[in-house]
Amino acid sequence: MRYLVALLICVGLITMSSCRKDFSTIPNFGSLEFSKDTVFLDTVFTNIGSATYNLKVYNRGGNAITIPRIALENGTSSNYRLNVDGIPGKEFNNIDILAEDSIFVFVETTIDANSITNPLYTDRILFDTGANQQDVDLVTLVQDANFIFPGKDPITMKIDSLTLDGQPTTIKGRFLEDSELTINNTKPTVIYGYAAVAANKTLTINAGSQIYFHANSGLIIDKEASLRVNGTLDEKVTFQGDRLENSFSKIPGQWGTIWMRAGSKNNEIKHAQIRNGVIGILIDSIGSNTTPTLKLENSEIYNNSNFGILARETNIEAYNVVVGSAGQASLAATVGGTYNFTHSTFANFWNNGIRQLPAVLVNNFFVFIDANGNEVTATRDLNAANFTNCIFDGNNNIEFLLDKVDGSTFNYSVKNCLISFNDSNNAFDGNQEMDFTNANYENIILNDTSNFRNTQNEDFIIGENSSAINNAISTPFTSDLLGVDRTANPAIGAYQHIIF
């Protein structure tokens, strides 16, 4: 008991001492030091709050000091907000810093683009007054944008959810109005929740458009609906998360997916960059064996936390495509279907954890639990899995896998491809689909060098030491992803080689 009483007395003394200032200070004399002389708050969208940035203020002297005033130069009208040593506000008086100690100043902003004349918004934090005054600049670039929000119940204030196939879902979002079905490059478009395209409607995204998704957001192309992304070599269309800070430029999983539901049709994506989502493209469309559900051309899909492309019993025709790192597979072409990829690079150098799947997985089945609780494996026809002039590479031993279950068609053709496949445990001995000497494989280069320029920056241009050089066969696609002519001596993959 006496130990408990002693402990309570000590806690009380510590509490009382922490609540009073028991040290003396001298006035600040203009010798503060700062962790940076300018705080760049990166780019923010109009009326959307920024991240929180920090500034450290140092007292290098041997005496505790008092700063008479810390304030924003633009005063209470400033669009910046401060928090000084735990206290929010825009002006602060008599702030103490112990000898050889420091304090934190945190900075945030929310800016209406219509309220400012210059998109480069600036202010200063002023420390002290008169001859002792020092300052730190604040700089923010403000972008006006088009915003797409889901609706909200005016009584309950609950965000609207989508109804799909006549059934309510938990997916937050709404169907686009006709006036929203064309997106241009005049302003970025920021999407909150899932923006859905209704049956018999087409969403057209024109060259140079920038699409930003908030967390748990994306696009849904419903049955009988279409997506047309019309980027060009010089004006790509970009899809990414809405966190614009540099620290988020390589963070996967910031938004959901572009989901082409079963029955969507005539989808086309040209000259696009899709990055930092959960699944870059999820395509569930059961369509024609002869007409592609998705034509994917001259596009890059990078750094998605699950899959770059997850295709389920669908039809994809693609060329000059790069699918980079993903937490599971760059391309998973599953449950059968029809897949034709030409001059494509699949390069999975995922470094955010252990990856179980190869860069490219192709199979013809799915597994489900029936009404009796039994696990059932059902197969579907793989009408075609044709890969011509493709690279399959990454940081796993096995980066290309055909996974067949008997019971349905399994057609494939792999020609003039560079494949990373190091079966060190002989796990695939006797597996006909992974026997690169069988007739479905032609001119395969096994376990040789791709010589990518920078795998950690998702830069899969090949160099002069690449085994892909001059080893492709001629195809109708006579320019590479960068527009470089490949009529003569084409290289395997999406790029002709350069010297770096």
Buried (B, 14 or more C-beta within 10 A) or exposed (E): EEEEEEEEEEEEEEEEEEEEEEEEBEEBEEEBEBBEEEBBBBBBBBBBEBBEBEBEBBBEBEBBBBBBBBBBBBEEEBBBBBBBBEEEBBBBEEBBBEBEBBBEBBBBBBBEBEEBEEBEBEBBBBBBEEEBEBBBBBBBBBBBBBBBBBEEEEEEEEBBBBEBEEEEEEBBBBBBEEEBBEBEBEBBBBBBBBBBBBEEBBBBBBBBBBBBBBEBBBBBBBBBBBBBBBBBEEEBBBBBBBBBBEEBEBBBBBBBBBBBBBBBBBBBBBBBBBBBBBBBBBBBBBBEEEEBBBBBBBBBBBBBBBBBBBBBBBBBBBBBBBBBBBBBBBBBBBBBBBBBBBBBBBBBBBEBEEBEBBBBBBBBBBEEEEEEEEEEEBBBBBBBBBBBBBBBBBBBBBBBBBBBBEEBEBBBBBBBBBBBBEEEEEEBEEEEBBEBEEEBBEEBBBBBBBBBBEBEEBBBBBBEEBBBBEBBEEBEBEBBBEEEEBEEEBBBBBBBBEEE
